[in-house]
Amino acid sequence: MPSEGDQTLVKLALTGDQKAYKSLFEMHRQAIYHIAVKIIRNQEEANDLVQETFIKAFGSLKTYDSHYRFSTWLYKIAANCSIDYLRKKRIDSLSLDKPIETPDGDMQMELPDYSYNPEQELRSKEQRFGIEDAISSLPDKYKEVIILRHKEDRPYEDIAKQLRVPVGTVKARIFRARELLKKKLKSIR
């Protein structure tokens, strides 16, 4: 249901009443500011968008349909102003797939791939093999619980059932296996 206060102020503003314009501005300024900040995430620019919103709204006040809430109409204008602002600020993107047009003809852009690091890959493989070797060198009862828990991601209860031991025993073995692995992996480094 449209607000009586807003409706009265809109009618007065349409007759040129400056106090009505000022009242509408004061009543809705804070809400417009919050809409703009939420969309553009910049407080200084949001203040400019508040002004722009009211300029657009007051400039097209004749098009406002009084069957609807004035605030809804105004907030829509604020959102559109904020979205337009973002569109204008958007940086032109450059496609890496499209050829670049130059006076000498089209050129294909080539960018080096810095993401591949053979040393890092080698270190990762060595570490993985070191861990695998350390696990395989564990006594069977520790190796078994580590594999079930960390490789197969099984819960303690399932491991206890499979091994026919109490859950506490499983936890103790996993703890002991981890301690042994820490010692073995420290010696590798």
C-alpha positions in Angstrom: 0.0 0.0 0.0 1.5 3.4 -1.0 2.5 5.7 1.9 0.1 8.6 2.4 3.1 10.9 3.3 5.0 10.0 0.1 1.9 10.4 -2.1 1.1 13.9 -0.7 4.7 15.0 -1.1 4.8 13.7 -4.7 1.7 15.6 -5.6 3.1 18.8 -4.0 6.4 18.2 -5.8 4.6 17.9 -9.1 3.2 21.4 -8.5 6.7 22.7 -8.1 6.8 22.8 -4.3 10.5 22.9 -3.4 9.9 21.9 0.3 8.2 18.7 -0.9 11.2 17.9 -3.1 13.5 18.5 -0.1 11.3 16.3 2.2 11.3 13.4 -0.2 15.1 13.7 -0.5 15.6 13.8 3.3 13.2 10.8 3.8 14.9 8.5 1.3 18.5 9.8 1.0 19.9 7.3 3.5 18.2 4.3 2.0 19.4 5.3 -1.5 22.9 5.6 -0.2 22.8 2.1 1.3 21.6 0.7 -2.0 24.3 2.4 -3.9 27.1 1.3 -1.5 25.8 -2.3 -1.5 26.0 -2.4 -5.3 29.2 -0.4 -6.1 31.1 -0.9 -2.8 32.5 2.6 -2.8 31.2 5.2 -0.2 32.4 8.3 -2.0 30.9 7.3 -5.3 27.7 6.3 -3.6 27.1 9.9 -2.5 27.3 11.0 -6.1 24.9 8.2 -7.0 22.4 9.5 -4.4 22.4 12.9 -6.2 22.1 11.3 -9.6 19.2 9.1 -8.4 17.2 12.0 -7.2 18.0 14.1 -10.3 16.6 11.2 -12.5 13.7 10.6 -10.2 12.6 14.2 -9.9 13.1 14.6 -13.6 10.7 11.8 -14.4 8.4 12.3 -11.4 5.4 12.6 -13.9 5.9 9.0 -14.9 5.5 7.7 -11.3 2.4 5.6 -10.9 0.7 6.4 -7.5 -0.8 2.9 -7.3 2.6 1.7 -6.2 4.9 2.8 -3.4 7.1 5.8 -4.2 10.0 4.2 -2.3 9.9 1.0 -4.5 10.0 3.2 -7.6 12.8 5.3 -6.2 14.9 2.4 -5.1 14.6 0.8 -8.5 16.0 4.0 -10.0 18.9 3.9 -7.5 19.7 0.3 -8.3 19.7 1.1 -12.0 21.9 4.2 -11.5 24.4 2.0 -9.6 24.4 -0.8 -12.2 24.9 1.8 -14.9 27.8 3.2 -13.0 29.4 -0.2 -12.8 28.9 -0.8 -16.5 30.6 2.5 -17.3 33.6 1.7 -15.0 34.1 -1.8 -16.3 37.4 -2.2 -17.9 37.4 -3.4 -21.5 38.6 -6.9 -21.5 41.1 -8.4 -23.9 40.4 -11.8 -25.3 43.4 -14.1 -25.4 41.8 -16.2 -28.1 41.0 -13.4 -30.6 43.7 -12.1 -32.9 44.8 -8.5 -32.2 44.4 -6.1 -35.2 47.4 -4.0 -36.0 48.3 -1.9 -39.0 50.5 -4.7 -40.2 47.8 -7.3 -39.9 46.3 -9.6 -37.3 48.6 -11.0 -34.6 48.0 -13.8 -32.2 48.8 -13.2 -28.5 51.1 -15.6 -26.9 51.6 -15.7 -23.2 54.2 -17.7 -21.3 52.9 -20.3 -18.8 54.5 -19.5 -15.5 52.3 -21.9 -13.6 54.4 -25.0 -14.4 57.3 -25.4 -12.1 59.3 -28.6 -12.7 61.3 -28.2 -9.5 58.1 -28.0 -7.4 56.7 -31.0 -9.3 59.9 -33.0 -8.6 59.8 -32.0 -4.9 56.1 -33.1 -4.7 56.9 -36.5 -6.3 59.9 -37.0 -4.0 57.8 -36.1 -1.0 54.9 -38.4 -2.1 57.3 -41.3 -2.7 59.0 -40.5 0.7 55.6 -40.7 2.4 54.7 -43.9 0.6 58.0 -45.5 1.5 57.6 -44.4 5.2 54.1 -45.9 5.3 55.2 -49.1 3.7 58.0 -49.4 6.3 55.6 -49.3 9.2 54.8 -52.4 11.2 51.7 -54.1 9.7 49.3 -53.1 12.5 50.2 -49.4 12.1 50.3 -49.5 8.3 46.9 -51.0 8.2 45.2 -48.3 10.3 46.9 -45.5 8.5 45.9 -46.7 5.1 42.3 -47.3 6.2 42.0 -43.9 7.9 44.0 -41.6 5.6 43.9 -43.3 2.2 40.4 -44.8 2.3 39.0 -42.1 4.6 37.2 -44.6 6.8 35.7 -43.7 10.2 37.2 -45.1 13.4 34.2 -47.3 14.0 34.4 -49.0 10.6 38.1 -49.6 11.1 37.5 -51.1 14.5 34.8 -53.4 13.1 37.0 -54.5 10.2 40.0 -55.2 12.5 37.9 -56.6 15.3 39.5 -54.3 17.9 38.0 -51.6 20.1 37.8 -48.0 18.7 40.3 -46.9 21.4 42.9 -49.3 20.1 42.4 -48.0 16.5 42.9 -44.4 17.8 46.0 -45.4 19.7 47.5 -47.2 16.7 46.8 -44.3 14.4 48.5 -41.9 17.0 51.5 -44.2 17.2 51.7 -44.7 13.4 51.7 -40.9 12.9 54.5 -40.5 15.5 56.5 -43.1 13.7 55.9 -41.4 10.3 57.0 -38.1 11.7 60.3 -39.5 12.8 60.8 -41.3 9.5 60.0 -38.3 7.4 62.2 -36.0 9.5 65.2 -38.3 8.8 64.4 -38.1 5.0 64.6 -34.3 4.9 
